Amino acid sequence: MRAADGSGMADDPPARRTVIAIPAKVMLSPAEVAELLGFSHLFVIRLLDQGAIRSDYLPNSSRRQIHPSDVLAFQSQRERRAEGRCRIADIAASAELPY
């Protein structure tokens, strides 16, 4: 069934998103970040090395810890970039430009 304004379905369920509650004082390991983002552990290590996700070393250790807000900032930036790429592709397609 279409909505009254003719745009899409009236009974379309809202988009579903997974919500994970993490206490603000908790620090994450690279393996936990990889699990949350759906990346491999090695890819997260590379992101940490490049500074794409901020991390701190534990005192007197080579182990890293990551604040959840830094993971959320990275994910938000990644989503904004993906949206921008989609908009560029849509504009190129509507202008019949080769993409």
Order of alpha helices (4+ residues) and beta strands (2+ residues): alpha-alpha-beta-beta-alpha
